[in-house]
Amino acid sequence: MVCVAVCDDEKYVLDKMKEMVTAFFTEKSIAVCVLLFSSGEELLQSNREIDVLFLDIQMKGMDGMKTAIKLRQQDYKGELIFITVLKEMVFQSFEVHPYDYLVKPIEECMLRKTMERLFSSMKNSREENLLVQRGNESSIISFHDIVYCEIINRKIYLHLKSGEVIDYYDKIESLEKKLNGKFFRCHRSYLINLSYLKNYKNEMAYLNNGKVIPVSRLRSREFSNVILRYMKERRR
């Protein structure tokens, strides 16, 4: 599921943006959650993980620019799209790395152009995201959110750090090609994310979520070498 937030102090803008964003992702057959915030203070108090944020620059109280700076300081890594009535304001926004900006009144055609580019980059970002197809529905899942992958009876189960499990039909060989170098196939039925590896002993991989994954004898030596390489890369 993609989580989109809209922060604007005008209710009609919030309602219109929710309608347009929902329509866009519905057409793409992607589940979307749209969160609405009427002030920067309210947004900063939220603990929801947000993938895409539409943020009004001119707001009562804390303006959008100050809100964006605080969000980045809090390690917000999602995409930021400014909403503004003045194009000139955009030149003050470089330090918070915005993806784009939309000028009020927001036209649906302009929003769609921005969203199409964003959707394309999310889909093609193989190093960061996995596109999961389940029937007519698609979901974009960050590699970082996947703790390990398991295959049972031709079905892939993605075990996420949130505790959620997403299942879909695919071959583990196909999944292995889509994932990046942080994942290792330690067993014919398992792929683990090395970022979540806590310990390895007696041909068992201990993950920091408490799960213990078997490591096949044929892959044991390679697994030890992969762990050493991964640790060296992390220290650089």
N, C-alpha and C positions, 0 to 999 in steps of 0.2 A: 504494500500500500504506500502511496505517495502522500506525504503530509504537507499541505500548503496552508500558509497563514497570510491573512490580509490585516494590516494595521492602518486604520484611517479614522479620523474623528468625525467623519460624515457617514451617517447610517445608510443613506441611499447608495453611496460608493461601496460600502461593505456588501450590501445586498446584491448589487449589480455584479461585483467582482466574483462573489460566490457563485452566482448563476452562470457566468461565463466560464470560470475555471472548471466547475463541475461538468458543464457541457463538453468542454474540450477533452477532459480525461475519460468521460463516458464514451465519447466517439472512439477513443483509443483502446477501449475495453480495459482500462486500468482503474483499479480501486483507488479512490481518493478521499482524503479527510480534509475538509476546509475549516480552519479555525479563524474566528473573527475577533479582533481586538480594537478597542476604540481609543487607546492611548499607548504611548511608549511605555509608561509605567506598568500598565497591565500586561503588556507583552513581556517585559523583563521579569515579571513575577511568575510567568508560566514556566513549567518544567517539561513541557512537551518537546520532543525532538522534531524539528521542522526541516523539511527538505528544501522548500522554496518559500521565500518571504517577499510579499509585496508590501512596501513600506512608504507611507506618505511622508514627505519631507516637512511640509508646513502643517504642524499640529499644535493644538493648545497644550500648555504644559511642556513636557519634554518633546522637542522636535525630533523628526526622523533621523537627522544627522547624528545628534547626540545619542539617540537610541541605538543606531547602527554601530557607533563606536563602542558603546558598552557591550553590545552583543558580541562583537569581534573580540573584545577583551575577555569575554566569558567563553571564548573558544567556539563560537558559532561558526560552523564550516559549510552551512547550506548556501544555496544561491540567493542573492539579494537583488531585488528589482525595485527601484525607486519609483514612486508616483509623485509627480510634481506639476505645478502650474507654470513654473519658470524653468526653461531649459538651462539658464545660466547657473542655477543651483547645482547642476550635475557636476560642474567642474570642481566643486568643493568636495566631491564624494570619492575621489580616487583612493584615499587611504583606507577605505572600508571595502574595497574591491567589489563594486557592484557588477552584476552580470549585465544589466540593462536598465533603462528607465522608460517610463510611459508618461506622456503629457496629458493632463486633464483638459477637457473631458475625455475619458478613455474610450477610444473606438474599438469595437470588437475585432476589426480586421488587424489593428496594430497589436492588440493583445495576442491574437492568434499567431502572428508572425514571430513574436518573441517566444511564445510557448512552443512553436514548431521547432525553432532553433534549439531551445533548451531541451526539448524532448529528444531530439536527434542526438545531442551531445551526451545525454544521460544514457541513451540506448547504446551508443558507440563507445562508451567509456569502459572498455573491457577490463582495465586495470582496477576499476573501482566498483563496478556494478554487474550483477547477474540479471539477465532478463529471463523470467520464468513464465512459461506459457502453460496455462491450464484451461483447456477447452477454448472458449472465446475470450478468456480473461488473461491479461498480462500483468505481471508485477515486477517492479524493479527493486532488487535487494542488494544492499551494499555488501561487498565482500567482508568488510570489517564486522558486520553483524552476524556472520555465519561462524559458529564455533566448530561444527563438524557436519559432514554429510554421510548419510547412510543409505544403502540400497537394500530393499527387501522385496523380493518377488517383482522385479522389473520396475519398482517404484522408488524414486529418490525422496529421501526425507532430509530437509534442511533444518538443522537444530540451531536456532538463533540465540544470541546472548540474552534476549528478553525472556527466553523460556518457550517462545512460540515455536511450533514445528510446522513447516510448510511442505506439503507432499505434492508430487507431480510425476508424470511418466517420462523417463529418459534413461539413457544408458550411462553408467558411471564413467565409461571411457570418454563419452561426449562431454560430460560435466567437467572432467579433469582437464580437458583442453581449454575450456572457457575460463577456468580459474587461474589466478596468478601464482607466482613462485612461493607465496606464503603457505600454500596448501600442499600437503603430501599424502599420497595414497599409501597408507601404512598396511593396508589389508585389502583383499579383493572386495570387501563390502564397505570400506570406510575411507573417507578423505578428511583429514583434520587441518584446521587452521593453526599454524605454528605459533601465532600470536597468543593463543590460549593454552599452549602447552606449559604445564607446571612442572612435570617430572617424567622421567622415562627410566624404567628398570624392569628387569625380568620379562622383557618383550611385552610390556604393557605401557601405554601412554596415559599419563594422568593429566587431565585437563582442569583448568581452574574453576570450572563449574561443578566439579565433583565427579564427572563422568570418567570412566576408565575404558580405554579403547585397546583392543588387542593389536599387536604388531606381528605380522607373519615372519617366520624365521628367514624366508627368502628375502625379505625387505629390511631385516633388522640392521645389517651393516650399513646399507645405504641410508637408512633413517638416521643412524648415528652421525654419518657424514653431513647429511642435510642439516641436522640440528646445529652442528659446529659452524657450518657456513652461515646459517641464519643468525647465530649469535654474534659472529664476527661482523656481519653487515649491520646489525643493530648498534654495535659499538662505534661505528664510523661516524 
